[in-house]
Amino acid sequence: MTTTPPLPSVVVSTQWLADHLGADDLVVLDATVFPVPGGYVTGHERYVVDGHVPGAVFADLLDAFSDPSGTYPFTRPSLELFEVAAASVGVSNETRVVVYDGLVGQWASRIWWLFRAFGYDNVAVLDGGLTKWTAEQRPTETGHVEPVPSTFLGEEHPELWADKPLVESIVAGEVEAALVCALPPAEFAGEAGGRPRLGHIPGSVSAPAGRLVDRETNALLADDGLREILGPVTSEPLIVSYCAGGIAAASAALALTLLGHRNVAIYDESLNEWSTDATAPLVTATPAARP
């Protein structure tokens, strides 16, 4: 039986994955989701037809790793639903997991955060994802990979989630914390978005998920680059990351964790919920330009 060494970080390089691909205790997950007019589609078809990291199992964030009865898309699942989802992709409590997607890492980060929030830290995001992997001409394969049947037991960590009352307390100055908005700049400024009301929550720092990665390699920025974007919030005792529905927010949470911050929470319902409340304040302003 071949085994992998401990994961070196919450992200792993393409070289690390290439070196350990095929180990018996390693499960690689493709978590790609694509936005389409009016909603989202899973990346399963492209995974099957266009290819994926050899041996990678497809993780369905639209259904299996979200609560289908939730009010908003991608509502986090219950513990019971998550345990079923993790087991369905071959993850046990002895498995090392590397997760990636075909975009800028927000979907992989969401899966990573879900595992973390259900008490399992033996998970890392592939730095640069499928984009970097293929750009380096590393091997891919087509077709569906059937996971090995497994059992997974989780443990809830509610402190990793923020709700609307907590965010209201932060805005009111009753709780000392920072707010990070991971939406694109145009949505932060209120110039775009499909929600009832546009803009961002007052006091938020703009940290778009797409700007946390290098435009050429798709890998996460070096620590100095991440600090340039996230620096205004790093001295706060609590950091709450949000976006529209808790997906891009996971990219910011991953970056903050890389920088050593452990008291980070995601507002799962994010602006999907906040914008429906006419009394919840929103600000329309353009964020400071980033290089």
N, C-alpha and C positions, 0 to 999 in steps of 0.2 A: 504494500500500500504506500503510495506516494503522498506526502503531506506538505503543506506550505508553512513557511515561517510565520510568525506573528505579523499582522499587517503593520507596515511602518508608520502609517498615518491615516487620517480620514480620507486621504486621496492616495492613489498609487499611480505610478507612471506606466506608460505603455510598455516600457522595458521590463518593469517588475511583473506585469501580467504575462508578457511573452515568456519570461523565465519560468513561470509557475503554471502556465496553462496546462490543463490536463491532470492536475493533482486531484487525488480522490476526495480531498476534503474542501475543494474549491468549487463554488457555484458562481458562474458569471451570468448576470442578468442584463437583458436589453429592455430598457423601460421607455422607449421612444413613443411619444404621442405627437401628432401633428395638428395644429390649428387649421380649421377650414371655415368657410363662411357659415356662421350660425352655430359653430360648436367645435368639436374635436373628433378625430378618428385615431385609433391605435396605429402604431407603426408596424403591426404584425405582418401586413402584406409585403411591405418593403423588406422587413426582416427575412421573410421567406424567399422572396424573389430576388432582391438586390444583394442580400448577403448580410452576415453578422460575424462577430468574433467567433472562431471555431468553438463549438460546444455550448455557446450561450443559449440560455433559456429565455423565452419571452415573458416579461412580467407585465400584465395588463393593468395599467393604472386607471383606466376608465371604469372597469368593473371590479375585478378581483381585489385590487388594493385601494378601493374607495367604497364608501357606503352607498349602494344604489338607491337607498331610500332617503338619502340626505336632501336637504332643501337646495343645496348648491352643488354644482359639479365638483368632483374630487373631494367631497366631504370625507374626512378621515374615518376609517372603519372602526368598529368596536374591537375590543381585544379578541373576541371569539372569531370575528370575520378576518382579522389580521392573521391569527394563528392558522386558519384554513388557507389563506392566501399564501403565506410563507411556505407552508408544507406543500402546496400545490406546485411550487416552482423548485422543489427539491431542497429547501433549506431546513436544516435541523439545528439544534442548539450546539452542535459541534462543527458547524459549517463556517468556513470563511467565505465571505460574499464580496464580489466586485461588481458594481453596477455602472452602466453607462447609458447614454442615449445618443441620438444622431443630431442633436442640436447643440445648445451651449451648456448643457449639463443640468438644467433646471429639473428635468423629469427624473434623472438619476439621483439628484440631490433630494428630491421628494421621497423616493424609496428609501434612501439612506436615513432621512429624518424619521420616517415611519418606524423603521427598525429601531432606531435610537429611542424613540418615544415609547416603544413597547419593550424596552429593557435589553436590547441586543446591540452591542457595540462592535461586533466582529464583522463590520461592513465598511467598505471604502468605495469611493467614487473614482472611476477611471479618469485621470486627468486628460482633458482633451477629447474624451469620448471616442465614438466611432470615426469622427472627422479626422482626428489626429492619427488614429490607428491606421486608417486607410491611406492617409497622406504619406505615411512612412512605409507604405507598400507591405504592410504586414498581412498575413493570410486571413482570408475570410471564407465562409462557406454559406451555401444557400440551403433552403429547406427548413423544416420544423425540427427542433430538438425536443424530444420527450423527456421531461424531468424524471429523476429517480424518486419514487415514492418516499415520503418522509413524514416526520412528526415534529412540530414546533410548539414550544410553550413560551408565551411572553409574559411581561409584567408591565403594567401601565405606569407611566411617569407623567402625570397631569401637569407638572410644573413646566414641561416643555411646550405647553400650549397656552396661548392667551385668549381671552374672550372679550366681548364688547365692553362689559363693565370695567374690566381692567384697563382697557385702552381709554375709556372715558375718564378714568381716574388719572391716567397719565396726562391726558390733554388738560384736565382741570388742575394739574400741579399737585395732586394729592399723593401720587406715587412717584418716586424718583426713578425715572427710566427714560430710555431713548426709543424713538420710533424710526425704523428704517423702511423705506418704500422701495421695493425691487422692480417696480414697473418701468417700462420705457419712459424716456423723458417727456414725450408728447402726452402720455397718459398722466404722468405726475403733474404736468402743467395744466391739465384739464382740456387739452386740445384734441384728445382722442379717447376712445373707450366706448364700450357698449352698455354701460351701467346707467341707472336712472339719473344719477347726478355724477358729475365728473370732478376731477381734482384729487388732492391728497389730504390726509389727516394733518391738522395743524401741528407744526413743530417737527415734522418728519424730515429726515435726511434722504436725499435721492441716491440710491445705489442700484442702478439698473442691472439686472442679471446679465445682460449682454455685454456690459462694460466691465464685468469682473473677469473676463477672459481676454486673452491676447487675440487680436483680430486676425493675425496670420496663422497662429498654431492652434487656436481654440483651447489652449491650456489656460488654467487659472493664472492670473497675474502673480508675479512674485510678491512677497510680503510687503515690500515698499509700495508697490502699486495698489495693493488692497488697502493699505493704511491711508493712502492718499484719498481714496474714496470713502472709506469707513472711519477715518480718523476722528471726525466730530463726535462719534458716539462711543468711542472705545473706553472712555473714562466712567461711563455710567454703570451703576450696579446691576441694572437689568436692561436688556436690549430686546425689543419686540420687533420682529420682522413681519412685513405684510406685503400683499400685492393685490390681485383681484380675488384669488381663491386659494392662496397658500402654496402655489407651485414655485413661481419665481422667488418667493420669499425664502424657500429652502436653499436656493443658491447663495443668498446673502447669509443665511444661517451657517452654511458650510464654510464660507469665507471667514466669518467671524470666529468660528470654531478653530479654523486653521491658525488664526491670529492669537489663539489662546483664551478666547472668551468662553466660559462655561455656563454663564447665566443668560442664555438666549432662549427666547420662546417665539413660536410662530402663531400669529393671529390667523387661525385656519379659515374662517369665513371671510376675513379681510374686507375689501371694498364691496364685494358682492352683498354682504350684509350691511355694512356701514352706510352705503349709498342709498339704501332703501328707507332709511330713517331720516325724515325731513329735518329733524332737530339735531342730527349729528353733523358737526361742522366739517366743511371741506374747503380747501384753499386752492386757488388756481394761480400758479406762478411758475415761471420757468426756472429749473434748477441751474446752479452755476455750471458753466461749461467745463467739461473734462477733456483731457487730451485724447 
